[in-house]
Amino acid sequence: MLAKLGRYNSFGLLILRLGVGVMMILHGYPKLIGGPEKWQKIGAAMGDLGIDIYPAFWGFMAAFAEAVGGLLVAVGWQFRLANVLLLITMLVAAFKHINAGDGIMGASHAIELAFVFAGLLFIGAGKYAVDKK
C-alpha cells in the first residue's frame, strides 16, 4: 500500500505548492504594492527583534518574500531559497503576534506556515517543478 502512494508524491507536492504559493501571493501582493508607508509599518515588526534600523527595507523584504516567494514556491523555481525567505518571514510574523499580545492563537497562522515552509525546504519541489525542467 505505501509503495503505491509513493508514486503520487510529486503530484501531492504540486497541489501543496500551488495552493500555498497562490495564497502567499494573494497575501503579499497588496503589501508589495502598498509602497514605502506600508513597508515602514510592516518592517516595524523587526523592532521586536531589536532591529530598529531601515524598517521600510525590512517591510519591503517581507512583502517581497510573501508575493515573489509565493510565486517561486508555486512554480517550483529557486524553491529552497523561496522557502527559506518565507520561513524567516513567518517566524518574524509569529514573534510579532506573540509580542503584540495576540497569544498563540493570534500567531497560529504564521506558525503553521513556518512548519509548512520548513518541511518543504527539506522535501523539495517534486518532479513537476520548473527547477526540474
C-alpha positions as CSV (number, residue, x, y, z in Angstrom):
1,M,0.0,0.0,0.0
2,L,2.7,2.5,0.9
3,A,4.7,1.8,-2.3
4,K,1.6,2.7,-4.3
5,L,1.2,6.0,-2.5
6,G,4.8,7.0,-3.3
7,R,4.2,7.4,-7.0
8,Y,1.8,10.3,-6.3
9,N,4.2,12.3,-4.0
10,S,5.1,14.8,-6.7
11,F,1.5,15.4,-7.6
12,G,0.7,16.0,-3.9
13,L,3.6,18.4,-3.7
14,L,2.3,20.2,-6.8
15,I,-1.1,20.7,-5.2
16,L,0.6,21.9,-2.0
17,R,2.9,24.2,-3.8
18,L,0.2,25.7,-5.9
19,G,-2.2,26.2,-3.0
20,V,0.2,27.6,-0.5
21,G,2.1,29.6,-3.2
22,V,-1.0,31.3,-4.6
23,M,-2.3,32.1,-1.1
24,M,1.1,33.7,-0.3
25,I,0.9,35.8,-3.5
26,L,-2.6,37.0,-2.6
27,H,-1.4,37.8,1.0
28,G,1.8,39.5,-0.1
29,Y,1.0,41.4,-3.3
30,P,-1.1,44.1,-1.6
31,K,1.8,44.7,0.8
32,L,4.3,44.8,-2.0
33,I,2.3,47.4,-4.0
34,G,1.5,49.3,-0.8
35,G,4.7,51.4,-1.1
36,P,7.0,52.8,1.5
37,E,4.4,53.8,4.0
38,K,3.1,50.2,4.1
39,W,6.6,48.8,4.2
40,Q,7.5,51.0,7.1
41,K,4.6,49.7,9.1
42,I,5.3,46.1,8.3
43,G,9.0,46.5,8.9
44,A,8.4,47.9,12.3
45,A,8.0,44.2,13.4
46,M,11.8,43.9,13.3
47,G,11.9,46.2,16.3
48,D,10.6,43.3,18.4
49,L,13.9,41.6,17.5
50,G,15.9,44.6,18.4
51,I,16.5,45.7,14.8
52,D,15.2,49.3,14.6
53,I,17.0,50.5,11.5
54,Y,15.6,50.6,8.0
55,P,12.0,49.4,8.8
56,A,10.9,50.2,5.2
57,F,13.6,47.9,3.8
58,W,12.5,45.1,6.1
59,G,8.9,45.7,5.3
60,F,9.6,45.5,1.6
61,M,11.6,42.3,2.1
62,A,8.7,40.7,4.0
63,A,6.2,41.7,1.2
64,F,8.7,40.6,-1.5
65,A,9.2,37.2,0.3
66,E,5.4,36.7,0.5
67,A,4.5,37.8,-3.0
68,V,7.5,36.8,-5.1
69,G,8.4,33.9,-2.8
70,G,4.9,32.6,-3.1
71,L,5.2,32.7,-6.9
72,L,8.5,30.8,-6.8
73,V,7.0,28.2,-4.5
74,A,4.0,27.8,-6.8
75,V,6.1,27.2,-9.9
76,G,8.9,25.4,-8.2
77,W,11.8,27.7,-9.2
78,Q,14.5,28.7,-6.8
79,F,12.3,26.6,-4.4
80,R,14.6,26.2,-1.4
81,L,15.6,29.8,-1.4
82,A,12.0,30.9,-1.5
83,N,11.2,28.6,1.4
84,V,14.0,30.0,3.5
85,L,12.7,33.5,2.9
86,L,9.2,32.6,3.7
87,L,10.2,30.6,6.7
88,I,12.1,33.6,8.1
89,T,9.2,35.9,7.3
90,M,6.7,33.6,9.1
91,L,8.9,33.3,12.2
92,V,9.1,37.1,12.4
93,A,5.4,37.4,11.9
94,A,4.7,34.8,14.7
95,F,7.1,36.6,17.0
96,K,5.3,39.9,16.3
97,H,1.9,38.5,17.0
98,I,3.0,36.9,20.3
99,N,4.7,40.1,21.4
100,A,1.6,42.1,20.5
101,G,-0.3,40.1,23.0
102,D,-2.3,38.1,20.4
103,G,-1.2,34.8,22.0
104,I,-0.6,31.5,20.3
105,M,-3.9,31.6,18.5
106,G,-3.1,35.0,17.0
107,A,0.2,33.7,15.8
108,S,-1.0,30.3,14.8
109,H,-1.4,31.1,11.0
110,A,2.3,32.2,10.8
111,I,3.5,29.3,12.9
112,E,1.6,26.8,10.8
113,L,3.0,28.3,7.6
114,A,6.5,28.2,9.2
115,F,6.2,24.5,9.6
116,V,4.9,24.1,6.0
117,F,7.9,26.0,4.6
118,A,10.4,24.2,6.9
119,G,9.0,20.9,5.7
120,L,9.0,21.9,2.0
121,L,12.6,23.1,2.4
122,F,13.7,19.6,3.2
123,I,11.3,17.7,0.9
124,G,11.9,19.7,-2.3
125,A,9.6,20.8,-5.1
126,G,8.9,17.4,-6.6
127,K,9.2,16.4,-10.3
128,Y,6.5,18.9,-11.5
129,A,8.6,22.0,-10.9
130,V,10.4,24.5,-13.1
131,D,13.7,23.6,-11.3
132,K,13.3,20.0,-12.7
133,K,13.0,21.1,-16.3
